Amino acid sequence: MHDTDQLRGITERNLRVSSGFEAYGLYGLLASLTISGFLIVWVTLVTGSFHLRAALFLFLLPWVLLGAGSLVTTALRLPSFFALDLITGVATLSVIILAWKVWVPLSLWILMILLLITVVFANGIVPRGRCARLSGPGLLAIIVSLVAATGWSQDLIAPRTAADGYVVFKPGADFFFHATIVARSLQARTLLQVGNYEWQGFPAFLYHYASYSVASCLAKAGDVSAYDVAVGFWAPFGSFLAGLASYVLARGIWNRGAGMSAVVATVLVPDAWLLNVAHPIYGYFWLQQVAPAESYALAIAGIGLLLIVRGGKEGRRMWITAGVATGALVFLFKAQIFVAAFPLLVCFAVLAWPPKTRWRWLVLGACVAAGLAVLPLASWFDTGPKVRLDFSGGALYWKLLAQTADGTPLESWYRIFNSSHPFPSHLAKAVGLTMLNGLGIFSVLAPLTWLLALWRKRWQTSEGISATAVAILLAMTFGLGGDLRTSELMHRPFVWSYWLVATMTAGRLYSVASARLPRFSMAGVVAGILALILVPIRCGAGLQRGKWPGAKAFCNIRLNHGFVDCARFIRSQPPANAIAQDSRLEEFSILSGLSERPSFAGRLQMWKAVSSAFRKLPYREQLQKLQNLQQATNIEDLQRSVRETGIRWYVVHPDDPNVWPVAFRDHPAFESHGYKVYDMQRCFDLPKN
């Protein structure tokens, strides 16, 4: 009886019913200031100057996220804590902002003001649910996640270097495209009204826009360029959330020490790629940095899984339902993570649903059958892969891996898959390489943990989660078939498997160790932090370059100072929806990303490759209109072409032929290092020939 009373007293001290933000305690205040400080430093470093408006936004951001998250956990009657509320707030506000941008043709300023008022007002009047004060381990988890995110994002926080008349952009070329995603949300028009940012007049395409929501608000409120926000906030903040989510999941299942162990495992322990024993495209930390939306998806999926596990333990159907709903939202953040995470979440939701009867296995079987039946629906999306579960894609995928390993130290490991022998004859080796590539050191630690649990007859839900994640990874790697684009679904989901297995394994090992050596377990975690904290700082520099030979073409992009100046000039000119066109059809959306303006035509080869709907659209007519503009030799033809295309700003390179009339050609609106920007609307001020 005494032990029960003592436990109740501890619970009442740690879980308090409070109103407002004071529920997190002094450490909560320090954590919020620390997060804001890191964010402000990131943005200051990437822009090269201090932005007061951006600093104010980033100072308020943790409080707004916590406030929004606490409203959700209070509504669910879920005992919460700082990190859980923060990530829940990110998910909630990101979806609200996305919904606004899809349906409401009003400025983000209006939404941000409404959100701020709502969060502050609601937290002032709504009685707060049970919330644990932030502890020392919790604060340490936040600091470690921030430091690691900074280390892994070094190429992004310092993205530009100047050299011999050029500006070298170290981040991958996709960040120019990511900047266009941020930029299109800065307009008052909805995303549907904006349409296709690269092909004027073409419809908008389905994409995981939700991860850009908070970044778009920063660009709007802080007056920071979309590109700087993408590389200096969107990407490193996602890395921070992924690390913090591992703490949330392990802490929610076990305790704070397990959460700290999970943070060490997911943000500090080198993956097999860094140790040069994984395939060049299987870098866990590398892929998070070149495709940062995956980090957001990891965090949201982790919260969904925690809700399901907690709901199953305490018999709360509402928590389980909320967990599945949260898992469904992952699709808005990263589809490739969704297809791996959502089936796992649904499976455990069915098994955890109270009361736990034998019928749940029948329901689970029905859910699996239904999932397989609707899998072909993915083929309906024009920019998505043609997905089939017929085990036909393995040979093509492993041949692709063999080709991308050419010229690397691991070339001999994969050469066999490029031979004429049928793929299934090498299945055992392929499975072993998949485990090594996708799980790194945890390909050994996780099975040992499972065997230990079986031997001691103490199999827990965490082992089931890890094993299921590995099974889904193998099923997607070897079971999918379709076109070449399906390879993304075979490859990208390994990030989820790595993160989840590392989190579960580290948390489980800590729980076993703490039961036997309670005095030394946390000391061991701290020692691990001290021993490994330099890993992201040491290995993060140059991470964008990747290790497969083809990666060099997508990073360290050299742009002439004149071209960069032209893009900055266009960005400074209203209106924000004016069409800006590069005279050379863009391959990487560079002008659009830097100028924050839509283009008339761009990335032709990419669109032809990924979208069957695009191939059916009249893109050739659009190209002909652009060619007519370029070849206009008199004012009348030039005016006609400008009316047809709607182009406002046109960038001409130094060695481009220019046959426009002299009265127009000799008067560009801006010029730098031989690059010229023409205001095409000025042609209407000239008399016709």
BAFI-563894 format. One record per residue (C-alpha): residue number from 1; x, y, z. Coordinates in steps of 0.05 Angstrom, whole numbers, plus 5000, padded with zeros to 4 digits. Example, Ala and Ser with C-alpha at 12.3 -4.5 7.8 and 13.67 -1.06 7.14 Angstrom:
pos  X  Y  Z
1  5246  4910  5156
2  5273  4979  5143
This chain:
pos  X  Y  Z
1  5000  5000  5000
2  5058  5047  5016
3  5089  5035  4947
4  5023  5051  4913
5  5015  5117  4952
6  5087  5136  4936
7  5077  5122  4862
8  5013  5164  4862
9  5050  5221  4895
10  5105  5219  4843
11  5054  5219  4787
12  5017  5278  4816
13  5081  5318  4822
14  5103  5303  4751
15  5036  5309  4716
16  5003  5375  4732
17  4938  5407  4710
18  4956  5478  4691
19  4935  5533  4644
20  4980  5568  4595
21  5053  5554  4581
22  5078  5552  4653
23  5060  5478  4654
24  5128  5461  4626
25  5166  5494  4683
26  5233  5530  4682
27  5265  5479  4636
28  5208  5490  4588
29  5225  5564  4585
30  5298  5549  4574
31  5281  5498  4520
32  5238  5548  4482
33  5292  5601  4485
34  5344  5550  4463
35  5302  5528  4403
36  5289  5600  4383
37  5363  5617  4391
38  5385  5560  4345
39  5333  5578  4293
40  5353  5651  4293
41  5426  5633  4286
42  5410  5587  4227
43  5373  5640  4189
44  5425  5693  4206
45  5481  5649  4179
46  5445  5630  4115
47  5425  5702  4099
48  5490  5734  4123
49  5453  5786  4164
50  5406  5792  4224
51  5333  5799  4205
52  5292  5830  4262
53  5225  5808  4234
54  5250  5737  4224
55  5279  5736  4294
56  5213  5758  4324
57  5176  5704  4285
58  5225  5650  4308
59  5223  5675  4380
60  5147  5665  4381
61  5147  5601  4341
62  5161  5550  4397
63  5107  5581  4440
64  5055  5580  4385
65  5072  5508  4367
66  5069  5487  4440
67  5003  5523  4449
68  4972  5490  4388
69  4998  5422  4408
70  4973  5429  4479
71  4903  5444  4454
72  4903  5379  4416
73  4931  5336  4472
74  4882  5368  4520
75  4824  5353  4474
76  4847  5280  4471
77  4857  5279  4546
78  4926  5253  4533
79  4980  5263  4586
80  5031  5305  4550
81  5100  5335  4556
82  5141  5389  4521
83  5168  5351  4461
84  5101  5316  4447
85  5064  5382  4447
86  5116  5415  4403
87  5113  5362  4348
88  5037  5357  4354
89  5035  5432  4344
90  5078  5427  4281
91  5031  5374  4252
92  4968  5413  4270
93  4990  5481  4245
94  5022  5452  4182
95  4957  5420  4161
96  4916  5482  4177
97  4964  5526  4137
98  4962  5478  4079
99  4885  5476  4080
100  4885  5553  4079
101  4932  5556  4020
102  4891  5505  3981
103  4823  5536  3992
104  4827  5608  4018
105  4851  5662  3969
106  4876  5709  4024
107  4944  5728  4049
108  4983  5686  4099
109  4986  5747  4143
110  4912  5740  4159
111  4920  5667  4177
112  4981  5679  4221
113  4945  5733  4260
114  4884  5689  4269
115  4927  5630  4291
116  4966  5673  4341
117  4902  5702  4372
118  4868  5634  4374
119  4927  5598  4407
120  4939  5652  4459
121  4865  5662  4475
122  4848  5587  4477
123  4907  5570  4523
124  4885  5626  4569
125  4815  5599  4579
126  4819  5524  4566
127  4839  5484  4629
128  4903  5448  4612
129  4904  5373  4615
130  4957  5333  4651
131  5026  5356  4630
132  5094  5336  4656
133  5144  5391  4670
134  5204  5388  4625
135  5260  5350  4660
136  5335  5353  4653
137  5338  5293  4605
138  5283  5325  4564
139  5321  5390  4558
140  5385  5351  4541
141  5347  5314  4486
142  5326  5380  4456
143  5397  5408  4458
144  5428  5346  4429
145  5376  5345  4373
146  5390  5418  4357
147  5465  5409  4357
148  5460  5347  4313
149  5413  5382  4265
150  5462  5439  4260
151  5520  5391  4246
152  5484  5350  4193
153  5459  5414  4159
154  5525  5450  4152
155  5522  5452  4076
156  5453  5484  4081
157  5465  5535  4136
158  5525  5561  4096
159  5499  5547  4026
160  5539  5596  3982
161  5611  5609  3967
162  5639  5659  3917
163  5693  5640  3867
164  5720  5675  3805
165  5657  5711  3784
166  5613  5653  3804
167  5569  5637  3863
168  5573  5563  3882
169  5509  5536  3913
170  5529  5476  3955
171  5459  5447  3969
172  5429  5398  3920
173  5395  5427  3859
174  5327  5404  3885
175  5330  5461  3935
176  5315  5510  3880
177  5251  5471  3868
178  5237  5469  3943
179  5244  5545  3943
180  5189  5549  3890
181  5143  5509  3935
182  5155  5560  3990
183  5148  5619  3941
184  5081  5598  3912
185  5050  5601  3982
186  5071  5674  3991
187  5018  5698  3942
188  4947  5712  3962
189  4923  5663  3909
190  4910  5591  3929
191  4955  5535  3906
192  4899  5513  3859
193  4897  5582  3829
194  4973  5586  3822
195  4971  5520  3784
196  5035  5490  3756
197  5091  5538  3775
198  5136  5515  3719
199  5086  5511  3661
200  5040  5570  3658
201  4967  5552  3649
202  4977  5478  3667
203  4940  5451  3728
204  4972  5443  3797
205  5000  5374  3814
206  4992  5332  3876
207  5052  5339  3922
208  5070  5336  3997
209  5062  5410  4010
210  5049  5406  4085
211  5122  5403  4106
212  5132  5473  4075
213  5076  5506  4115
214  5115  5536  4173
215  5173  5554  4127
216  5126  5593  4082
217  5101  5632  4143
218  5173  5649  4161
219  5187  5674  4090
220  5125  5716  4092
221  5131  5745  4162
222  5207  5750  4164
223  5218  5777  4094
224  5270  5723  4081
225  5279  5695  4011
226  5246  5628  3996
227  5312  5596  3979
228  5344  5618  4045
229  5284  5593  4084
230  5286  5526  4048
231  5360  5513  4063
232  5367  5550  4129
233  5303  5533  4165
234  5259  5481  4130
235  5314  5428  4125
236  5350  5435  4192
237  5285  5444  4230
238  5260  5378  4200
239  5324  5344  4224
240  5312  5371  4293
241  5240  5346  4294
242  5261  5276  4271
243  5311  5271  4328
244  5262  5298  4379
245  5208  5251  4355
246  5252  5191  4372
247  5255  5218  4443
248  5179  5227  4445
249  5165  5156  4421
250  5215  5121  4467
251  5197  5164  4526
252  5123  5151  4515
253  5133  5076  4513
254  5186  5070  4568
255  5216  5130  4604
256  5260  5192  4595
257  5325  5152  4596
258  5299  5108  4539
259  5281  5171  4502
260  5352  5198  4509
261  5380  5132  4484
262  5335  5136  4423
263  5361  5206  4408
264  5433  5182  4411
265  5415  5124  4364
266  5379  5166  4312
267  5420  5230  4309
268  5491  5212  4333
269  5507  5140  4316
270  5539  5136  4246
271  5499  5098  4194
272  5530  5046  4149
273  5535  5098  4093
274  5582  5141  4135
275  5623  5079  4151
276  5630  5064  4076
277  5596  4997  4080
278  5527  5016  4052
279  5507  5029  3980
280  5520  5101  3958
281  5446  5119  3955
282  5430  5088  4024
283  5453  5145  4068
284  5404  5157  4125
285  5431  5225  4144
286  5447  5243  4072
287  5377  5228  4048
288  5346  5268  4104
289  5387  5328  4082
290  5373  5323  4007
291  5299  5306  4017
292  5281  5342  4083
293  5206  5329  4078
294  5221  5258  4100
295  5243  5285  4169
296  5176  5318  4179
297  5141  5254  4158
298  5182  5213  4208
299  5162  5259  4265
300  5088  5258  4248
301  5086  5183  4238
302  5123  5174  4304
303  5069  5214  4340
304  5015  5172  4308
305  5049  5108  4329
306  5056  5133  4401
307  4982  5149  4404
308  4965  5078  4381
309  5012  5045  4430
310  4989  5087  4489
311  4916  5077  4469
312  4926  5002  4467
313  4959  5001  4536
314  4905  5042  4569
315  4845  5019  4529
316  4832  5088  4498
317  4798  5080  4430
318  4800  5154  4419
319  4876  5155  4423
320  4881  5096  4375
321  4834  5131  4326
322  4874  5195  4332
323  4938  5156  4319
324  4911  5127  4254
325  4886  5196  4233
326  4955  5225  4247
327  4986  5169  4206
328  4940  5187  4148
329  4966  5259  4151
330  5036  5234  4136
331  5014  5230  4063
332  5012  5306  4062
333  5084  5309  4086
334  5119  5253  4046
335  5083  5200  4006
336  5142  5152  4006
337  5143  5150  4082
338  5067  5144  4085
339  5065  5080  4044
340  5114  5047  4093
341  5088  5077  4158
342  5012  5076  4149
343  5005  5000  4140
344  5045  4989  4204
345  5003  5039  4242
346  4938  5007  4218
347  4962  4938  4236
348  4979  4957  4307
349  4916  4998  4314
350  4875  4936  4297
351  4914  4893  4346
352  4911  4945  4401
353  4836  4960  4394
354  4799  4942  4458
355  4773  4891  4474
356  4828  4847  4448
357  4791  4787  4420
358  4810  4735  4369
359  4768  4771  4317
360  4822  4825  4312
361  4865  4777  4272
362  4809  4768  4222
363  4800  4843  4218
364  4875  4851  4208
365  4873  4802  4151
366  4816  4840  4119
367  4854  4905  4126
368  4916  4875  4093
369  4873  4847  4036
370  4839  4915  4027
371  4907  4950  4026
372  4932  4904  3971
373  4868  4915  3932
374  4874  4991  3932
375  4949  4991  3919
376  4939  5001  3844
377  4903  5066  3859
378  4971  5098  3866
379  4977  5092  3791
380  4920  5142  3783
381  4965  5199  3804
382  4998  5225  3741
383  5064  5243  3775
384  5066  5180  3817
385  5095  5111  3803
386  5057  5054  3771
387  5054  5009  3831
388  5041  4934  3831
389  5056  4881  3884
390  5078  4826  3836
391  5152  4819  3854
392  5172  4841  3784
393  5213  4902  3800
394  5270  4869  3837
395  5314  4855  3777
396  5307  4926  3750
397  5319  4957  3819
398  5381  4917  3835
399  5409  4929  3767
400  5400  5003  3781
401  5437  4995  3847
402  5494  4960  3811
403  5499  5017  3760
404  5499  5071  3814
405  5553  5033  3851
406  5600  5036  3791
407  5664  5073  3808
408  5654  5067  3883
409  5691  5023  3933
410  5630  4977  3937
411  5626  4965  3862
412  5645  4891  3870
413  5590  4879  3920
414  5536  4896  3870
415  5568  4875  3804
416  5532  4808  3806
417  5465  4843  3800
418  5486  4873  3734
419  5499  4804  3703
420  5456  4764  3657
421  5437  4714  3711
422  5365  4720  3736
423  5355  4761  3798
424  5323  4710  3845
425  5387  4669  3844
426  5420  4725  3884
427  5362  4736  3932
428  5398  4717  3996
429  5454  4767  3982
430  5404  4820  3963
431  5367  4811  4029
432  5431  4816  4069
433  5452  4879  4032
434  5383  4909  4043
435  5388  4897  4118
436  5458  4927  4120
437  5439  4986  4076
438  5373  5001  4109
439  5389  4989  4182
440  5464  4998  4191
441  5489  4974  4258
442  5417  4961  4279
443  5414  4904  4228
444  5454  4867  4282
445  5429  4900  4346
446  5355  4893  4330
447  5355  4818  4316
448  5397  4807  4379
449  5345  4846  4418
450  5290  4803  4389
451  5327  4739  4405
452  5340  4763  4476
453  5266  4779  4485
454  5246  4710  4459
455  5297  4675  4502
456  5273  4711  4565
457  5200  4704  4543
458  5191  4779  4548
459  5171  4797  4478
460  5142  4867  4478
461  5104  4911  4430
462  5169  4946  4413
463  5198  4882  4384
464  5135  4871  4343
465  5139  4942  4316
466  5212  4934  4296
467  5201  4867  4263
468  5141  4892  4225
469  5179  4953  4200
470  5234  4908  4174
471  5183  4861  4141
472  5151  4920  4106
473  5219  4946  4083
474  5235  4878  4052
475  5166  4871  4022
476  5172  4939  3988
477  5244  4927  3965
478  5229  4860  3933
479  5154  4857  3924
480  5138  4919  3884
481  5135  4921  3809
482  5122  4976  3759
483  5161  5028  3721
484  5228  5059  3739
485  5194  5110  3784
486  5174  5053  3830
487  5247  5050  3852
488  5233  5110  3897
489  5183  5068  3936
490  5235  5012  3941
491  5288  5060  3966
492  5262  5121  4003
493  5222  5084  4058
494  5286  5056  4088
495  5293  5122  4125
496  5229  5106  4164
497  5253  5035  4178
498  5321  5059  4202
499  5291  5112  4247
500  5239  5067  4277
501  5283  5006  4288
502  5338  5049  4318
503  5288  5083  4365
504  5256  5018  4387
505  5322  4981  4395
506  5356  5036  4435
507  5296  5046  4479
508  5288  4972  4493
509  5362  4962  4508
510  5360  5020  4557
511  5298  4993  4592
512  5333  4925  4602
513  5398  4958  4625
514  5363  5006  4673
515  5327  4948  4706
516  5393  4915  4721
517  5439  4975  4730
518  5395  5035  4747
519  5453  5078  4772
520  5496  5070  4710
521  5445  5069  4653
522  5436  5144  4648
523  5510  5155  4658
524  5522  5109  4599
525  5475  5151  4556
526  5511  5215  4575
527  5577  5182  4560
528  5550  5162  4492
529  5530  5234  4478
530  5599  5259  4496
531  5633  5206  4453
532  5589  5216  4392
533  5568  5290  4393
534  5625  5307  4344
535  5600  5257  4292
536  5549  5304  4259
537  5597  5363  4265
538  5653  5323  4233
539  5612  5285  4181
540  5560  5338  4164
541  5608  5380  4122
542  5603  5359  4049
543  5542  5314  4062
544  5505  5344  4003
545  5557  5317  3955
546  5534  5246  3966
547  5576  5186  3947
548  5547  5159  3882
549  5582  5187  3820
550  5520  5219  3791
551  5508  5261  3853
552  5562  5310  3833
553  5518  5337  3778
554  5464  5357  3828
555  5504  5397  3879
556  5556  5453  3880
557  5518  5488  3824
558  5560  5544  3794
559  5520  5606  3775
560  5548  5670  3745
561  5543  5730  3791
562  5504  5765  3736
563  5451  5711  3734
564  5443  5713  3810
565  5437  5789  3808
566  5383  5784  3755
567  5343  5735  3797
568  5349  5782  3857
569  5326  5841  3815
570  5264  5803  3791
571  5248  5783  3862
572  5248  5856  3882
573  5198  5876  3829
574  5123  5870  3838
575  5077  5836  3826
576  5093  5768  3858
577  5054  5729  3805
578  5090  5760  3745
579  5119  5706  3699
580  5195  5704  3695
581  5228  5663  3640
582  5300  5642  3630
583  5321  5643  3557
584  5348  5573  3567
585  5295  5523  3589
586  5312  5509  3661
587  5332  5441  3685
588  5332  5455  3759
589  5282  5512  3769
590  5339  5558  3787
591  5310  5624  3764
592  5242  5608  3794
593  5273  5587  3860
594  5316  5649  3867
595  5267  5700  3838
596  5205  5670  3870
597  5167  5679  3805
598  5131  5627  3763
599  5159  5609  3695
600  5125  5601  3628
601  5161  5535  3615
602  5214  5495  3651
603  5243  5427  3668
604  5215  5397  3604
605  5253  5331  3607
606  5233  5318  3679
607  5159  5331  3666
608  5159  5287  3604
609  5191  5231  3645
610  5147  5232  3707
611  5078  5253  3684
612  5035  5218  3632
613  4983  5273  3639
614  5036  5325  3621
615  5054  5287  3558
616  4981  5292  3537
617  4979  5368  3549
618  4996  5417  3493
619  5066  5431  3519
620  5093  5432  3447
621  5047  5491  3431
622  5075  5526  3493
623  5146  5515  3469
624  5127  5542  3400
625  5099  5605  3432
626  5164  5614  3470
627  5204  5603  3406
628  5162  5655  3370
629  5178  5705  3425
630  5252  5691  3419
631  5251  5700  3343
632  5208  5763  3340
633  5243  5813  3294
634  5193  5870  3297
635  5151  5904  3350
636  5085  5877  3326
637  5108  5804  3330
638  5140  5817  3397
639  5076  5847  3425
640  5036  5788  3399
641  5083  5738  3432
642  5082  5775  3498
643  5006  5774  3498
644  5005  5699  3483
645  5056  5680  3536
646  5042  5732  3590
647  5116  5735  3605
648  5136  5798  3645
649  5210  5786  3659
650  5257  5752  3610
651  5330  5736  3625
652  5380  5735  3568
653  5449  5703  3576
654  5512  5739  3549
655  5522  5693  3489
656  5448  5685  3470
657  5427  5708  3400
658  5380  5767  3404
659  5341  5788  3342
660  5291  5833  3377
661  5282  5904  3349
662  5339  5951  3369
663  5291  5999  3404
664  5273  5944  3452
665  5337  5902  3453
666  5383  5959  3474
667  5342  5979  3535
668  5340  5922  3586
669  5309  5936  3654
670  5371  5909  3689
671  5440  5885  3669
672  5497  5851  3707
673  5560  5817  3681
674  5530  5810  3612
675  5464  5781  3636
676  5402  5823  3619
677  5332  5826  3646
678  5279  5853  3599
679  5212  5880  3622
680  5171  5851  3566
681  5112  5896  3581
682  5154  5955  3557
683  5145  5932  3485
684  5074  5958  3487
685  5102  6029  3498
686  5139  6026  3431
687  5107  6045  3365
688  5094  5989  3315
689  5136  5987  3252
